[in-house]
Amino acid sequence: MSKKNHDGLRYPSIDDLLEVIDSKYKLAYIAAKRAKIIKRDEFSPIETKCVKPVGKALEEILAGKTTAEF
């Protein structure tokens, strides 16, 4: 059973995410692409608090499990 995210839109924090990805636009792009994959495969390599694919993708980015090159 996974943990529930009771923080809503405050988790993961945009400030923490911008320490990993240097641009809000890049962050949105990477999160959207990864969320599509998570939704299709119904798999995330880490234990996440979020239930929705975008939240899971953001948690993966924060954990350093998802990267992209531009």
Sine and cosine of phi, psi and omega as CSV:
sin_phi,cos_phi,sin_psi,cos_psi,sin_omega,cos_omega
0.00,0.00,0.75,-0.66,-0.03,-1.00
-1.00,0.05,0.37,-0.93,0.05,-1.00
-0.96,0.28,0.54,-0.84,0.04,-1.00
-1.00,0.00,0.56,-0.83,0.06,-1.00
-1.00,-0.06,0.96,-0.27,0.01,-1.00
-1.00,-0.09,0.03,1.00,-0.03,-1.00
-1.00,0.02,-0.14,0.99,0.01,-1.00
0.89,0.45,-0.73,-0.69,-0.05,-1.00
-0.97,0.24,-0.08,1.00,0.01,-1.00
-0.99,0.17,-0.17,0.99,-0.03,-1.00
-0.80,-0.59,0.73,-0.68,-0.23,0.97
-0.95,0.32,0.47,-0.88,-0.08,-1.00
-0.93,0.37,0.69,-0.72,0.04,-1.00
-0.88,0.47,-0.56,0.83,0.03,-1.00
-0.90,0.44,-0.68,0.73,0.03,-1.00
-0.91,0.41,-0.66,0.76,0.00,-1.00
-0.91,0.42,-0.60,0.80,-0.01,-1.00
-0.96,0.28,-0.18,0.98,0.16,-0.99
-0.98,0.22,-0.40,0.92,0.00,-1.00
-1.00,-0.03,-0.73,0.69,0.03,-1.00
-0.93,-0.37,0.75,-0.66,-0.15,-0.99
-0.99,0.15,-0.01,1.00,-0.05,-1.00
-0.59,-0.81,0.66,-0.75,0.05,-1.00
-0.89,0.46,-0.56,0.83,-0.03,-1.00
-0.94,0.35,-0.68,0.73,0.07,-1.00
-0.90,0.44,-0.65,0.76,0.01,-1.00
-0.87,0.49,-0.72,0.69,0.01,-1.00
-0.89,0.45,-0.67,0.74,0.00,-1.00
-0.89,0.46,-0.76,0.65,-0.03,-1.00
-0.90,0.43,-0.69,0.73,-0.01,-1.00
-0.90,0.44,-0.65,0.76,0.00,-1.00
-0.91,0.41,-0.70,0.71,0.02,-1.00
-0.88,0.47,-0.73,0.68,-0.02,-1.00
-0.92,0.39,-0.60,0.80,0.01,-1.00
-0.89,0.46,-0.62,0.78,0.06,-1.00
-0.87,0.50,-0.68,0.73,0.00,-1.00
-0.92,0.39,-0.69,0.73,0.02,-1.00
-0.87,0.49,-0.70,0.72,-0.01,-1.00
-0.90,0.43,-0.67,0.74,-0.01,-1.00
-0.92,0.40,-0.73,0.68,-0.09,-1.00
-1.00,0.01,-0.27,0.96,-0.07,-1.00
0.80,0.60,0.72,0.70,-0.03,-1.00
-0.56,-0.83,0.67,-0.74,0.15,-0.99
-0.72,-0.69,0.73,-0.69,-0.08,-1.00
-0.95,0.31,-0.13,0.99,0.01,-1.00
-0.84,-0.55,0.34,-0.94,0.10,-0.99
-0.98,0.21,0.86,-0.51,-0.08,-1.00
-0.92,-0.40,0.46,-0.89,0.10,-1.00
-0.99,0.10,-0.51,0.86,-0.03,-1.00
-0.98,0.21,0.50,-0.87,0.01,-1.00
-0.98,-0.20,-0.49,0.87,-0.05,-1.00
-0.99,0.10,0.50,-0.87,-0.05,-1.00
-0.84,0.54,-0.62,0.78,-0.01,-1.00
-0.91,0.40,-0.67,0.74,0.05,-1.00
-0.89,0.46,-0.66,0.75,0.06,-1.00
-0.89,0.47,-0.68,0.73,0.01,-1.00
-0.88,0.47,-0.68,0.73,0.02,-1.00
-0.90,0.43,-0.62,0.78,0.06,-1.00
-0.90,0.43,-0.64,0.77,0.04,-1.00
-0.90,0.44,-0.66,0.75,0.03,-1.00
-0.88,0.48,-0.71,0.70,0.00,-1.00
-0.88,0.47,-0.59,0.81,0.00,-1.00
-0.98,0.18,-0.10,0.99,0.01,-1.00
0.99,0.15,0.25,0.97,-0.02,-1.00
-1.00,0.02,-0.25,0.97,0.01,-1.00
-0.83,-0.56,0.81,-0.59,0.03,-1.00
-0.70,-0.71,0.21,-0.98,0.07,-1.00
-0.45,-0.89,0.44,-0.90,0.07,-1.00
-0.93,-0.37,0.65,-0.76,0.04,-1.00
-0.88,-0.48,0.00,0.00,0.00,0.00
